[in-house]
Amino acid sequence: MGELFTFFGLISHDHSWIFLTHMLLTAAIVLFLARAAVNNLKVVPTGAQNVIEAYLGGVLAMGSDVMGKEKARRYLPLVATIGLFVGIANIIGIIPGFEAPSAFLDFTLGLALVVFVYYNFEGIRRNGVIEYFKHFMGPVWWLAWLMFPIEIVSHISRIISLSFRLFGNVKGDDMFLMVILMLAPLLLPMVPLALLTFMAFLQAFIFMMLTYVYLGGAVLLHDDH
């Protein structure tokens, strides 16, 4: 099938170089959007401020359904930043000459580890070590010997689930786009490009939603959410 062409690949085809340059490009775009949104704040938002405020409002509404508005607002900076970072990383891969950083397992595994460490840290910080790990033992004490190892495996598997779901979907989209561009490089790819754009935003949404769900499960041990 041949190697995927990238502009940065003209300098070097090294895996680390391709990944690092595209990840830094993603970070630069995110920082540029954030800067543009706060550069000239207005009471009635316009331009980039309007877009970012609408985005933050949507993320907050999503989190409010999971853990309530107050707690969702507390974790909004983390979840919104992850969503913006993942979304831009996915979109980059749709543009010919660039490769999505999220098509590299290094990227998705790093994000999954950040979410895993943070929601466990928050669970311990909000509930205490004993109370937090106590809920791993299940609702009845005589099943604790079985439930505890199952819960541990379940939580560790979230790292694999988060990282491989995003990596697999984006990598598959990249390969699909490459085949389409090889077979029909002109007008026909416009329909697949629209589909891939939708999938890019969908994967970012799923990652944000799961982050909120994991945070909610760690923080709200005794609430009916």
Secondary structure per residue as TSV (DSSP state, phi and psi in degrees):
chain	resnum	aa	ss	phi	psi
A	1	M	-	360.0	-24.6
A	2	G	-	91.2	163.4
A	3	E	-	-83.6	143.7
A	4	L	-	-67.0	126.5
A	5	F	-	-78.0	134.6
A	6	T	B	-138.8	151.0
A	7	F	S	-63.5	-40.4
A	8	F	G	-69.0	-24.4
A	9	G	G	-68.0	-15.8
A	10	L	G	-66.3	-25.0
A	11	I	T	-84.6	-47.8
A	12	S	-	-159.9	143.1
A	13	H	-	-95.3	8.9
A	14	D	-	-61.9	135.3
A	15	H	H	-55.6	-46.2
A	16	S	H	-64.7	-38.0
A	17	W	H	-66.2	-46.6
A	18	I	H	-61.1	-45.7
A	19	F	H	-64.8	-47.9
A	20	L	H	-64.3	-43.8
A	21	T	H	-65.5	-41.4
A	22	H	H	-72.7	-32.4
A	23	M	H	-68.9	-41.5
A	24	L	H	-66.1	-36.3
A	25	L	H	-62.7	-42.8
A	26	T	H	-60.1	-46.6
A	27	A	H	-61.8	-39.1
A	28	A	H	-65.0	-40.0
A	29	I	H	-66.1	-42.7
A	30	V	H	-62.3	-44.7
A	31	L	H	-64.6	-37.9
A	32	F	H	-63.8	-43.7
A	33	L	H	-64.7	-41.6
A	34	A	H	-64.3	-42.2
A	35	R	H	-65.2	-42.7
A	36	A	H	-63.3	-33.4
A	37	A	H	-71.9	-32.2
A	38	V	H	-106.1	1.2
A	39	N	T	-66.4	-35.4
A	40	N	T	-142.4	73.1
A	41	L	-	-66.0	137.4
A	42	K	-	-131.2	154.8
A	43	V	S	-63.9	-43.0
A	44	V	S	-100.4	103.2
A	45	P	-	-66.6	145.5
A	46	T	-	-137.6	162.6
A	47	G	H	58.6	-133.0
A	48	A	H	-63.0	-36.3
A	49	Q	H	-61.2	-41.0
A	50	N	H	-64.2	-43.3
A	51	V	H	-64.7	-47.3
A	52	I	H	-67.3	-38.7
A	53	E	H	-65.2	-39.2
A	54	A	H	-63.9	-40.7
A	55	Y	H	-63.3	-47.8
A	56	L	H	-62.7	-38.1
A	57	G	H	-62.9	-39.2
A	58	G	H	-67.3	-41.2
A	59	V	H	-65.7	-40.6
A	60	L	H	-64.4	-41.1
A	61	A	H	-63.5	-39.6
A	62	M	H	-62.8	-44.6
A	63	G	H	-68.9	-32.2
A	64	S	H	-63.4	-32.8
A	65	D	H	-68.3	-24.1
A	66	V	H	-91.3	-46.1
A	67	M	H	-133.5	10.5
A	68	G	-	89.0	153.4
A	69	K	H	-65.9	-39.5
A	70	E	H	-62.7	-49.3
A	71	K	H	-72.7	-34.2
A	72	A	H	-62.6	-37.2
A	73	R	H	-65.9	-33.8
A	74	R	H	-63.6	-37.2
A	75	Y	T	-101.1	7.4
A	76	L	H	-57.9	-44.7
A	77	P	H	-56.5	-43.3
A	78	L	H	-65.9	-52.4
A	79	V	H	-66.4	-42.5
A	80	A	H	-65.8	-38.6
A	81	T	H	-65.9	-43.5
A	82	I	H	-61.4	-44.4
A	83	G	H	-62.6	-43.2
A	84	L	H	-66.3	-41.5
A	85	F	H	-64.0	-47.1
A	86	V	H	-67.2	-42.1
A	87	G	H	-60.7	-47.7
A	88	I	H	-65.4	-40.1
A	89	A	H	-60.7	-38.6
A	90	N	H	-70.5	-41.9
A	91	I	H	-64.3	-37.5
A	92	I	H	-55.1	-38.3
A	93	G	T	-68.0	-16.2
A	94	I	T	-81.0	-24.0
A	95	I	S	-78.8	122.0
A	96	P	T	-57.3	133.9
A	97	G	B	99.5	-2.4
A	98	F	-	-131.5	157.4
A	99	E	-	-125.0	136.7
A	100	A	-	-66.0	126.2
A	101	P	G	-58.5	-29.3
A	102	S	G	-72.9	-4.6
A	103	A	G	-85.8	3.8
A	104	F	S	-108.9	131.3
A	105	L	H	-63.8	-27.7
A	106	D	H	-57.0	-41.5
A	107	F	H	-69.2	-52.7
A	108	T	H	-69.0	-36.5
A	109	L	H	-67.5	-38.4
A	110	G	H	-61.9	-44.9
A	111	L	H	-64.3	-41.3
A	112	A	H	-62.6	-39.8
A	113	L	H	-67.3	-38.1
A	114	V	H	-60.9	-47.2
A	115	V	H	-63.6	-44.4
A	116	F	H	-60.8	-49.6
A	117	V	H	-64.8	-41.4
A	118	Y	H	-70.1	-43.4
A	119	Y	H	-70.4	-31.9
A	120	N	H	-69.5	-39.9
A	121	F	H	-60.5	-44.9
A	122	E	H	-65.6	-38.8
A	123	G	H	-61.5	-42.2
A	124	I	H	-69.9	-41.6
A	125	R	H	-66.5	-37.9
A	126	R	H	-82.8	-29.1
A	127	N	H	-116.9	-13.0
A	128	G	-	90.6	154.0
A	129	V	H	-61.6	-49.4
A	130	I	H	-64.4	-48.0
A	131	E	H	-64.8	-37.8
A	132	Y	H	-66.8	-49.0
A	133	F	H	-76.5	-16.8
A	134	K	H	-64.4	-34.1
A	135	H	G	-73.8	-10.1
A	136	F	G	-71.8	-17.1
A	137	M	G	-88.5	-1.2
A	138	G	-	87.0	177.3
A	139	P	S	-77.8	-21.1
A	140	V	S	-122.5	136.3
A	141	W	G	-65.7	-31.5
A	142	W	G	-77.1	-6.2
A	143	L	G	-105.0	7.6
A	144	A	H	-61.0	-38.0
A	145	W	H	-61.4	-26.4
A	146	L	H	-93.8	-42.2
A	147	M	H	-70.4	-36.3
A	148	F	H	-60.7	-52.6
A	149	P	H	-64.2	-32.8
A	150	I	H	-64.0	-43.0
A	151	E	H	-64.8	-40.0
A	152	I	H	-61.6	-48.0
A	153	V	H	-62.6	-39.5
A	154	S	H	-61.5	-42.6
A	155	H	H	-69.9	-40.9
A	156	I	H	-65.5	-35.6
A	157	S	H	-65.7	-18.3
A	158	R	H	-65.2	-31.1
A	159	I	H	-62.2	-46.3
A	160	I	H	-66.4	-42.1
A	161	S	H	-62.5	-49.6
A	162	L	H	-62.4	-46.7
A	163	S	H	-73.0	-47.2
A	164	F	H	-75.6	-28.9
A	165	R	H	-63.3	-50.0
A	166	L	H	-66.9	-46.7
A	167	F	H	-60.3	-47.5
A	168	G	H	-63.9	-43.8
A	169	N	H	-66.8	-45.1
A	170	V	H	-71.0	-39.9
A	171	K	H	-63.2	-41.8
A	172	G	H	-63.1	-39.6
A	173	D	H	-63.3	-39.3
A	174	D	H	-63.2	-43.6
A	175	M	H	-66.1	-39.7
A	176	F	H	-62.5	-44.0
A	177	L	H	-64.1	-38.8
A	178	M	H	-63.4	-41.0
A	179	V	H	-65.1	-43.8
A	180	I	H	-61.3	-43.4
A	181	L	H	-67.6	-29.5
A	182	M	H	-72.8	-37.1
A	183	L	H	-83.6	-37.9
A	184	A	-	-144.9	85.9
A	185	P	-	-77.9	-2.7
A	186	L	S	-101.9	-108.9
A	187	L	S	-82.4	-31.7
A	188	L	T	-56.4	-37.1
A	189	P	T	-64.4	-8.2
A	190	M	H	-61.5	-38.1
A	191	V	H	-68.0	-49.8
A	192	P	H	-59.9	-34.5
A	193	L	H	-62.9	-39.2
A	194	A	H	-64.5	-41.4
A	195	L	H	-64.9	-43.1
A	196	L	H	-66.9	-33.3
A	197	T	H	-64.4	-43.1
A	198	F	H	-61.3	-43.6
A	199	M	H	-64.7	-34.9
A	200	A	H	-62.2	-45.1
A	201	F	H	-70.2	-35.2
A	202	L	H	-63.5	-43.4
A	203	Q	H	-64.2	-37.4
A	204	A	H	-65.2	-40.8
A	205	F	H	-62.4	-44.4
A	206	I	H	-62.5	-41.8
A	207	F	H	-64.0	-42.0
A	208	M	H	-65.4	-44.6
A	209	M	H	-61.0	-45.1
A	210	L	H	-64.5	-36.3
A	211	T	H	-61.9	-44.8
A	212	Y	H	-64.0	-41.1
A	213	V	H	-62.8	-44.6
A	214	Y	H	-66.3	-40.2
A	215	L	H	-64.4	-42.4
A	216	G	H	-62.9	-42.6
A	217	G	H	-65.2	-29.4
A	218	A	H	-82.8	-34.7
A	219	V	H	-89.7	-39.3
A	220	L	-	-99.4	71.7
A	221	L	S	-70.8	-29.9
A	222	H	S	-118.8	8.3
A	223	D	S	-97.6	149.7
A	224	D	-	-87.9	71.2
A	225	H	-	-116.3	360.0
